[in-house]
Amino acid sequence: MKKLILSSMTTMLMAFSVNAMAADFVAGKDYTVVQNPGKVDVPGKIEVREFFWYGCPHCFKLEPHMQAWLKKIPKDVNFVRTPASMNPLWEQGARAYFVSEALGVRKRTHLPLFHANGTGQQILQKDQFAKFFTKYGIPEAKFNSTYNSFAITAKVSQANKLAQQYQLSGVPAVVVNGKYVVQGEDQKVVQVVEYLINKERK
């Protein structure tokens, strides 16, 4: 009888611990609920969208945690990067990011750009980006023409609309399924994102 009672108490305590852990993250404290939820890029998948700026020291600190999480990203999750372009300086970085996508060098340039700015180099303006991209086989003329293209301008405009819809005031910001915004620069961001992913699954 005692063993049965102890077993029942252990089960109850375990259940309480799991619930307590799940309740650790609360709206308004650990994440923000979006008033006007956005649509996801891939219907049927839970979207995780990271807003960033290459010159942001907090984004630089968060990136290793995001990279570690991306190595084990669940199959039902679609990860999207969106460069923030909330002011003229940030817009130059956003355009450079979209150029890297358009010219097929993003995978080779994304982390080096974060590292360069995070360690004191200044690669934040159009001319600096153009010179940086030559190391990856992109002539400055090609960079400049793509940078000013209609396609890149459209992507920047869409990024701005999303930032406004999610009422972002700064970066880094990680939006889960168009419904929740998580901000911070450490491992906790990933933990809250995972919590919200599980919340969306239910």
VEXDREN-2710 file (C-alpha; in Angstrom, 1 decimal):
% VEXDREN-2710
k/r/px/py/pz
1/MET/0.0/0.0/0.0
2/LYS/2.8/2.4/1.0
3/LYS/4.6/1.6/-2.3
4/LEU/1.4/2.4/-4.2
5/ILE/1.0/5.7/-2.4
6/LEU/4.6/6.6/-3.0
7/SER/4.4/5.7/-6.6
8/SER/1.2/7.8/-7.0
9/MET/2.9/10.8/-5.2
10/THR/6.0/10.4/-7.5
11/THR/3.8/10.4/-10.6
12/MET/1.9/13.5/-9.3
13/LEU/5.2/15.3/-8.5
14/MET/6.6/14.5/-12.0
15/ALA/3.4/15.8/-13.6
16/PHE/3.6/18.9/-11.5
17/SER/7.2/19.5/-12.4
18/VAL/6.5/19.2/-16.1
19/ASN/3.5/21.6/-15.8
20/ALA/5.6/24.0/-13.8
21/MET/8.4/23.9/-16.4
22/ALA/5.8/24.5/-19.2
23/ALA/4.4/27.4/-17.2
24/ASP/7.8/29.1/-16.8
25/PHE/7.3/31.0/-20.1
26/VAL/4.5/33.4/-20.0
27/ALA/3.0/35.9/-22.4
28/GLY/4.0/39.5/-21.7
29/LYS/7.1/38.4/-19.9
30/ASP/9.0/35.8/-21.9
31/TYR/7.3/36.5/-25.3
32/THR/4.8/38.8/-26.8
33/VAL/1.5/37.8/-28.5
34/VAL/1.1/39.4/-31.9
35/GLN/-2.1/41.4/-32.1
36/ASN/-2.3/41.0/-35.9
37/PRO/-0.9/37.5/-36.7
38/GLY/0.9/37.0/-40.0
39/LYS/0.7/34.3/-42.6
40/VAL/3.4/31.7/-42.8
41/ASP/5.5/31.1/-46.0
42/VAL/4.9/27.3/-46.0
43/PRO/1.3/26.3/-45.0
44/GLY/1.3/23.2/-42.8
45/LYS/4.7/23.9/-41.2
46/ILE/5.4/25.9/-38.0
47/GLU/7.3/29.0/-39.0
48/VAL/10.3/30.4/-37.1
49/ARG/11.3/33.8/-38.5
50/GLU/14.5/35.5/-37.2
51/PHE/14.8/39.3/-37.7
52/PHE/18.3/40.6/-37.5
53/TRP/20.8/43.3/-38.5
54/TYR/24.5/42.6/-39.2
55/GLY/25.6/45.5/-37.0
56/CYS/23.6/44.4/-34.0
57/PRO/25.8/43.1/-31.1
58/HIS/22.8/41.3/-29.6
59/CYS/22.1/39.5/-32.9
60/PHE/25.8/38.5/-32.9
61/LYS/25.5/37.0/-29.5
62/LEU/22.3/35.2/-30.3
63/GLU/23.5/33.7/-33.7
64/PRO/25.6/30.9/-32.2
65/HIS/22.5/29.7/-30.2
66/MET/20.4/29.8/-33.4
67/GLN/23.0/28.0/-35.4
68/ALA/23.2/25.2/-32.8
69/TRP/19.4/24.9/-32.8
70/LEU/19.3/24.9/-36.7
71/LYS/21.4/21.7/-36.6
72/LYS/18.6/19.9/-34.9
73/ILE/15.6/21.8/-36.4
74/PRO/12.4/19.6/-36.3
75/LYS/11.0/18.5/-39.7
76/ASP/7.7/20.3/-39.1
77/VAL/9.4/23.7/-38.7
78/ASN/10.3/26.1/-41.5
79/PHE/13.0/28.6/-40.6
80/VAL/13.2/32.0/-42.3
81/ARG/15.7/34.8/-41.9
82/THR/14.5/38.4/-42.4
83/PRO/16.9/41.3/-42.3
84/ALA/15.4/44.3/-40.5
85/SER/15.4/47.5/-42.5
86/MET/13.8/49.9/-40.0
87/ASN/16.1/52.8/-40.9
88/PRO/18.4/53.8/-43.8
89/LEU/21.5/52.2/-42.3
90/TRP/19.7/48.9/-41.6
91/GLU/18.2/48.9/-45.1
92/GLN/21.7/48.8/-46.6
93/GLY/22.4/45.6/-44.6
94/ALA/18.9/44.2/-45.6
95/ARG/19.6/44.8/-49.3
96/ALA/23.1/43.2/-49.0
97/TYR/21.5/40.1/-47.4
98/PHE/18.9/39.8/-50.2
99/VAL/21.6/40.3/-52.8
100/SER/23.6/37.4/-51.3
101/GLU/20.4/35.3/-51.7
102/ALA/19.8/36.4/-55.2
103/LEU/23.4/35.7/-56.3
104/GLY/23.7/32.4/-54.5
105/VAL/26.4/33.2/-51.9
106/ARG/24.3/33.7/-48.7
107/LYS/25.5/30.4/-47.2
108/ARG/29.1/31.6/-47.5
109/THR/28.7/35.2/-46.5
110/HIS/26.1/35.3/-43.7
111/LEU/28.2/34.2/-40.8
112/PRO/31.4/35.9/-42.0
113/LEU/29.5/39.2/-42.1
114/PHE/28.2/38.7/-38.5
115/HIS/31.7/37.8/-37.4
116/ALA/33.3/40.8/-39.1
117/ASN/31.0/43.3/-37.5
118/GLY/30.9/41.5/-34.2
119/THR/34.7/41.7/-33.9
120/GLY/35.0/45.4/-34.7
121/GLN/35.1/45.6/-38.5
122/GLN/32.6/48.0/-40.1
123/ILE/30.7/46.3/-43.0
124/LEU/27.4/48.1/-42.8
125/GLN/27.1/50.4/-45.8
126/LYS/26.6/49.7/-49.5
127/ASP/30.2/50.4/-50.6
128/GLN/31.6/48.2/-47.8
129/PHE/29.3/45.4/-48.7
130/ALA/30.2/45.6/-52.4
131/LYS/34.0/45.3/-51.6
132/PHE/33.3/42.4/-49.2
133/PHE/31.3/40.5/-51.8
134/THR/34.2/40.6/-54.3
135/LYS/36.0/38.0/-52.0
136/TYR/33.1/35.6/-53.0
137/GLY/33.4/36.2/-56.7
138/ILE/30.8/38.9/-57.1
139/PRO/32.1/42.0/-59.1
140/GLU/31.2/45.3/-57.5
141/ALA/29.2/46.3/-60.6
142/LYS/27.1/43.1/-60.4
143/PHE/26.5/43.7/-56.6
144/ASN/25.5/47.3/-57.2
145/SER/23.0/46.5/-60.1
146/THR/21.4/43.8/-58.0
147/TYR/21.4/45.9/-54.9
148/ASN/19.3/48.6/-56.7
149/SER/17.1/46.2/-58.6
150/PHE/13.3/46.1/-58.3
151/ALA/13.3/42.5/-56.9
152/ILE/15.5/43.5/-54.0
153/THR/13.5/46.7/-53.3
154/ALA/10.3/44.5/-53.2
155/LYS/11.9/42.2/-50.7
156/VAL/13.0/45.1/-48.5
157/SER/9.4/46.5/-48.6
158/GLN/8.0/43.1/-47.6
159/ALA/10.5/42.9/-44.7
160/ASN/9.3/46.3/-43.5
161/LYS/5.7/45.3/-43.7
162/LEU/6.3/42.2/-41.6
163/ALA/8.3/44.2/-39.0
164/GLN/5.4/46.7/-38.7
165/GLN/2.8/43.9/-38.5
166/TYR/4.7/42.2/-35.7
167/GLN/5.2/45.7/-34.1
168/LEU/9.0/45.2/-33.8
169/SER/10.9/47.9/-32.0
170/GLY/14.3/46.3/-32.4
171/VAL/16.3/43.2/-33.1
172/PRO/17.0/40.3/-32.6
173/ALA/13.4/39.2/-32.7
174/VAL/12.2/35.7/-33.4
175/VAL/8.6/35.3/-34.6
176/VAL/7.0/31.9/-34.1
177/ASN/4.2/31.0/-36.5
178/GLY/3.3/34.6/-37.1
179/LYS/1.8/34.7/-33.6
180/TYR/4.5/35.2/-31.0
181/VAL/7.6/37.4/-30.7
182/VAL/10.7/36.3/-28.7
183/GLN/13.5/38.8/-28.0
184/GLY/16.9/38.3/-26.3
185/GLU/20.4/37.3/-27.0
186/ASP/21.0/34.1/-25.1
187/GLN/20.0/30.4/-24.9
188/LYS/16.7/31.3/-23.3
189/VAL/15.5/32.6/-26.7
190/VAL/15.8/29.1/-28.2
191/GLN/14.1/27.6/-25.1
192/VAL/11.1/29.9/-25.5
193/VAL/11.0/29.3/-29.2
194/GLU/10.9/25.5/-28.6
195/TYR/8.1/26.0/-26.0
196/LEU/6.1/28.0/-28.5
197/ILE/6.6/25.4/-31.2
198/ASN/5.2/22.8/-28.9
199/LYS/2.4/25.1/-28.0
200/GLU/1.5/25.4/-31.8
201/ARG/1.7/21.7/-32.3
202/LYS/-1.1/21.2/-29.7
END
